[in-house]
């Protein structure tokens, strides 16, 4: 599928988008629906990836923006941008599984980086990725992110973030200069 065939639009998510965003994020990472794309975490985590309260918190936070990406009036991707002083944090990134592998993720990431640079004047984008997600980390590396080796623990026991199927999960910080 050619991502330029039908243009996408970017806008800040609103309260009215919460349910659609939760469905999108869940479909990209959890359960059988996520297996249609390549970003699935279904083999390492069960349960939920996010919930309406978590999405609404990002929408309402004064230091965050949740970008909704639409095509033909439907939200097909999203990402969180959070201003953290000298850098921005990139998170809650999801692309509809049926649209993965066609270049939409690259377009969303480039727009998120542009908006963070322009809105906040930050010079770096940070993100955390589950360290065993080698394919996903490699994709980010091809977009200019570098592994830092800086790890933080996975929130084992907090089912708001899923039910781990492995005992070795942790997050690695990835960083990209935005100059």
C-alpha positions, 0 to 999 in steps of 0.5 A: 500500500502506498502511503501517499495515495491518501494523505494523512492529517495530524491533529492533537487528540481530544477527549472524544478520541480516547476510545478509538486511540485505546483500540488502536494502541491495543490492536498494534501491540496485544492479542491476535489482531496485533499479529497482522502487523510486525510490532506485536508484543503478544508473545512477551506480554498479555493483558492491556497495553494502555487504558482510557485513563492513561490515554486521557492523562496524556491528552490532559497533561500540560507538557504532553501532546497526543498526536492523532493521525487520520486517513479518510476520517479514521485514526490510523496512528498516534504518538505521544510527545512530552516536553521534558526540559532539554529533550522531548519524549516519544511514546504511545506510538501505534500504527494500525496493524493493517497499515504497518510496513507501508511507510506510515510509521516513518511519516509519523515519526518524522512529523513528531520530531519536527513538531517537537523541535518547532514547538519546544526547541528541543535538540533530542528525542528520547524513547524507551523500548523493551530491550528484547524487541530487537526488530523494533529497536533495529527499526528505530536505529534505521531512523537515527536513534541510538541505543544508550545501554541505560536500562530501567525496570519493567513494572512487573506486578502492575497489570496496567502495563500488561502481564509479562510472559518472560522474566527478563523484560526491561526498558532501554533508553534510545536517543536521537539528536534533532538538529 
